[in-house]
Amino acid sequence: MPEQTVIAWDCETVPDLAAAARMLDLGMATEADVRQALGEGFPKHPLHKIVCIGALVANRQPEGWRVDALGAPHIGERPEAKLISDFVDRIGQLRPQLITFNGHNFDLPVLRYRAMVNRISAAGLQVRQYFHRYTDDALDLCDVLGSYVPGGKVKLDEVSKILGLTGKPEGVDGSRVEEMVQAGQIEEVARYCETDVFNTFRVWLVYELFRGAITGEQLAWSEAQILEFVANRKAANPHLCAAVGIAKGGDMPRGGSCDGTGRADF
């Protein structure tokens, strides 16, 4: 039976300095000393504290795919443990196909480790074989489009632009998340994360067309519905407005402009 519900998702992280201090036996060292000892390289998966989880929920319709929710809850709103448990519970309720870009290499293992660090029962992640890399229960577009060959991988920003989509917001990428969180810019991190899952979903739609799961007409309907969703429900995110070609104060479907503050949190 074709999938009826999908969740495209992504998480943003910063180093967990308390966990790093335990691992490195640094005792009562300051955070600055722990960060220096951890080094500038990419931390091990368990040391990535989740600060934001972005998710887009879409449901199949006869005409195509309809976006029903898009949001990126963050640690400015709730602690990491609550971010994880709420997300996992929603997965358990919906039993969706999960869509990521590099999720099998990063997001899924980090989610599992951080659930364990926070002592969270993540039964929602057991409703389907999400951790089996070669099933479609959790589809990693980075893996699939690169034919599971490391040298064949392309970045989300690159493939988005190649397909004629907007890609990542200018001047913002995952390497800046730690700096932005320290500067109190967690809301901007959340807006960036929303844009990442939005782009992941749009790339997935084109992939669905490629494999014959939807028609050109259904892709066009889905894209039109995406524009309407952003205009009417996510106008507070200027990155999303730019992604669908809506200028601030510009023409919108069914009226309105990208000056609004509507939210559609996951």
PELINNOR-V615264 format. One record per residue. RES is the residue in one letter. PHI is phi in whole degrees, -180 to 180 (* if undefined). PSI is psi as a letter, one per 30 degrees, with the letter a starting at -180 (none if undefined). NEAR is the number of other C-alpha atoms within 10 Angstrom. Layout:
RES/PHI/PSI/NEAR ; RES/PHI/PSI/NEAR
//
This chain:
M/*/k/3 ; P/-61/l/6 ; E/-60/k/12 ; Q/-106/f/14 ; T/-138/k/18 ; V/-130/l/24 ; I/-125/j/26 ; A/-90/k/27 ; W/-147/l/27 ; D/-160/l/26 ; C/-125/k/26 ; E/-112/k/22 ; T/-137/l/20 ; V/-134/l/21 ; P/-63/k/20 ; D/-88/j/17 ; L/-72/e/19 ; A/-66/e/18 ; A/-66/e/16 ; A/-64/e/21 ; A/-63/e/20 ; R/-65/e/12 ; M/-66/e/11 ; L/-92/g/12 ; D/56/h/11 ; L/-97/g/14 ; G/54/c/11 ; M/-96/g/11 ; A/-62/l/12 ; T/-71/l/13 ; E/-61/e/14 ; A/-63/e/10 ; D/-68/e/13 ; V/-64/e/22 ; R/-63/e/17 ; Q/-67/e/10 ; A/-67/e/13 ; L/-68/e/18 ; G/86/l/9 ; E/-92/f/8 ; G/-72/l/6 ; F/-73/k/11 ; P/-63/l/14 ; K/-63/l/11 ; H/-50/e/18 ; P/-66/f/19 ; L/-92/g/22 ; H/-95/j/23 ; K/-76/k/21 ; I/-79/k/24 ; V/-109/f/26 ; C/-162/k/30 ; I/-125/j/26 ; G/-95/k/28 ; A/-150/k/30 ; L/-123/k/25 ; V/-105/k/22 ; A/-133/k/20 ; N/-125/k/16 ; R/-71/k/15 ; Q/-125/l/12 ; P/-56/e/7 ; E/-85/f/14 ; G/154/b/19 ; W/-108/k/24 ; R/-108/k/20 ; V/-79/k/21 ; D/-108/f/13 ; A/-158/k/18 ; L/-152/k/26 ; G/-166/l/24 ; A/-145/i/27 ; P/-56/k/27 ; H/-143/l/23 ; I/-72/f/18 ; G/-74/f/15 ; E/-108/e/12 ; R/-159/l/13 ; P/-70/l/14 ; E/-54/e/20 ; A/-59/e/17 ; K/-71/e/17 ; L/-55/e/20 ; I/-68/e/23 ; S/-64/e/18 ; D/-64/e/15 ; F/-65/e/20 ; V/-64/e/20 ; D/-63/e/16 ; R/-65/e/15 ; I/-62/e/22 ; G/-61/e/17 ; Q/-71/e/10 ; L/-90/f/15 ; R/51/h/19 ; P/-85/l/23 ; Q/-75/k/20 ; L/-96/k/22 ; I/-120/k/24 ; T/-136/l/27 ; F/-126/j/28 ; N/78/g/20 ; G/-67/e/24 ; H/-72/f/21 ; N/-88/f/14 ; F/-135/d/15 ; D/-60/e/21 ; L/-66/e/20 ; P/-63/e/15 ; V/-65/e/22 ; L/-59/e/24 ; R/-64/e/17 ; Y/-60/e/16 ; R/-71/f/21 ; A/-62/e/22 ; M/-68/e/14 ; V/-59/e/14 ; N/-90/g/13 ; R/56/h/10 ; I/-105/k/15 ; S/-78/j/13 ; A/-109/h/20 ; A/-60/f/12 ; G/-61/f/18 ; L/-83/f/20 ; Q/-104/g/13 ; V/-73/f/15 ; R/-142/l/18 ; Q/-84/i/14 ; Y/-67/f/19 ; F/-96/g/16 ; H/-92/j/12 ; R/-61/e/16 ; Y/-101/g/15 ; T/-102/l/12 ; D/-95/g/16 ; D/-62/e/20 ; A/-126/j/24 ; L/-89/j/23 ; D/-99/j/25 ; L/-63/e/24 ; C/-62/e/24 ; D/-65/e/22 ; V/-65/e/17 ; L/-69/f/15 ; G/-92/g/14 ; S/55/h/12 ; Y/61/g/15 ; V/-109/k/11 ; P/-52/e/10 ; G/-72/f/8 ; G/-94/g/12 ; K/-74/k/17 ; V/-125/k/17 ; K/-70/l/11 ; L/-58/e/19 ; D/-60/e/17 ; E/-68/e/13 ; V/-67/e/19 ; S/-61/e/18 ; K/-68/e/13 ; I/-60/e/11 ; L/-82/g/12 ; G/89/g/9 ; L/-94/l/17 ; T/-85/f/21 ; G/77/a/22 ; K/-74/l/21 ; P/-60/k/17 ; E/-64/k/8 ; G/84/g/6 ; V/-130/k/13 ; D/-154/l/14 ; G/-60/f/15 ; S/-68/f/12 ; R/-100/f/12 ; V/-63/e/21 ; E/-58/e/17 ; E/-59/e/11 ; M/-69/e/17 ; V/-65/e/18 ; Q/-62/f/10 ; A/-86/g/9 ; G/78/g/11 ; Q/-102/h/14 ; I/-65/e/21 ; E/-64/e/18 ; E/-68/e/16 ; V/-60/e/26 ; A/-64/e/25 ; R/-64/e/21 ; Y/-63/e/25 ; C/-64/e/27 ; E/-58/e/29 ; T/-66/e/29 ; D/-63/e/28 ; V/-71/e/27 ; F/-62/e/24 ; N/-66/e/25 ; T/-60/e/26 ; F/-64/e/25 ; R/-68/e/20 ; V/-64/e/19 ; W/-62/e/19 ; L/-59/e/20 ; V/-66/e/17 ; Y/-63/e/16 ; E/-62/e/14 ; L/-63/e/15 ; F/-55/e/12 ; R/-89/g/9 ; G/80/g/10 ; A/-80/f/13 ; I/-136/l/18 ; T/-94/l/16 ; G/-60/e/13 ; E/-66/e/12 ; Q/-69/e/18 ; L/-63/e/19 ; A/-62/e/15 ; W/-64/e/15 ; S/-62/e/23 ; E/-66/e/19 ; A/-64/e/14 ; Q/-68/e/17 ; I/-60/e/19 ; L/-59/e/20 ; E/-64/e/17 ; F/-62/e/19 ; V/-62/e/26 ; A/-62/e/27 ; N/-94/f/22 ; R/-131/f/19 ; K/-131/h/26 ; A/-67/f/23 ; A/-73/f/19 ; N/-100/j/23 ; P/-64/f/20 ; H/-66/e/23 ; L/-69/e/25 ; C/-59/e/22 ; A/-65/e/15 ; A/-65/f/19 ; V/-106/g/17 ; G/77/g/15 ; I/-105/j/21 ; A/-77/l/15 ; K/-57/k/15 ; G/81/g/11 ; G/-85/a/13 ; D/-68/k/14 ; M/-131/l/18 ; P/-68/k/15 ; R/59/h/9 ; G/81/l/9 ; G/93/l/14 ; S/-152/l/19 ; C/-82/h/25 ; D/-102/f/17 ; G/-75/l/17 ; T/-128/g/11 ; G/-65/k/15 ; R/-121/k/16 ; A/-140/h/16 ; D/-63/k/15 ; F/-71/none/17
//
